[in-house]
Amino acid sequence: MILTKPRTCRECGKPLDPDRKANTDFCATACRVSWRNRRMSRGADLYDAFMAMRYDRGAAKAEGLWALMCRMASAWHEEDKAAGRQSYFPADETAMRHVQHKAVILVRRRRKERP
């Protein structure tokens, strides 16, 4: 018999009804909306910092954007931990949501590995 950890709401941490769909991550619409709104507002801040790091490296380095991004992530993680909620999707779930980009990376990696 395989024992699985009871699924919990990503926002409030309450156990999810076992009769709900397997891909349900939230106990109520309000929890889903809160989760997504928080991710959108945090993501907007992180997006600007990341894009500056990617396309204006000199200025980003001068402003210390990498350290800023790390401090932002730490603060958000601590805030979520104190509220008893999950801060982020696990790496494998994140990668699966972006399969088209991951495929390009894998193809390029294989081309480099060829003799």
N, C-alpha and C positions, 0 to 999 in steps of 0.2 A: 504494500500500500504506500502510495506517495503522499506525504504530508506537505501541504503548501501553506505558506504564511497567509493569514486572512488579508484580503485586500482592504486598503483604507483609502479614504478620500484624500486626494493630493492637497487640498486646501485646509480642511479642518481636522483631518486625522481620524475621523469617526470610521468605524468598520462599515464597509459597503455590504449591502444586502447580497447574499450569495446567489440570489435568483436574478440579479441584474446581468446585463450583457457583460461578457468577458472584457470587452474593450472600454468599459465605463470607468472613468477615473475619478468621478465626483459624485457626492451624495445628493446634490441639489444644483439647480440652475444658478443660484446665488453663489455657491462655491466655485463653479466653473467660471462665472463672470469675474469674480474677485481675482482668481488665479490668472486669468488672461489679461485683465486690466493691469495688474501688477507687473506681469511679464512684459507687456507692451511699453509701459512707462520706463521700466529699467532697461529694456532693450533699446529704446530710442537713445538713451544716454550712452550706452555701451556701443551702439552702432556708430555714432559720431566719433567716438574715441578710436574705435577700431579702424574706421575708414581713414582717419588722419594718420594712424600708424602705418597703414598699408600704402597710402598714396602721397603722404607728405612727411616722410620719415624724419627729416632733419628737424622740422618744427615740432613734431610729436616727441622726439627725443629731448629737445630743448625744454619742452613743457613737462616732461616726466609723465607722459600719458600711460606708459606701461604700469608704472607704480600706481597711478591713479586708478586704472582699471582693476588692478589687484585689490586695492583698498575698497573700491566699490563692491567687488564680488564678496570680499570678506564681510563687509558690513551687511550686505543683503543676506548672506548665509547665516550670520549670527541672528539677524532679525527673524528669519524664517525658523531657525532652530528654537528660539525663544517662544515663537508662536505655535510650535509643534507641527510645522508643515514642511513638506519637501521643497528644497530650493530649486531643483533642476531635474530634468529627465536623465536617466543613466546614459552613458556614452553609446551603448549599443542601440538604444531607442532613438537617440539623436541622429546617429549615422543612418539608421533605416529610414528616417523621415527625409533624408537628403541623398537618396540612393543615386540619383543622376549625377551629382557632384562627386560622390565617392567612386563611381564607376570610372570617371575621367582620371582620378588620382591613381586608381589601380592600374589602368591601361598605361599611363605614363611610367609608373614604377616598373611594370613588366618590361617596357621597352628599354629602360635603363639597365635592367638585369641581363638582357640578351648579350651574348658574346660578340 
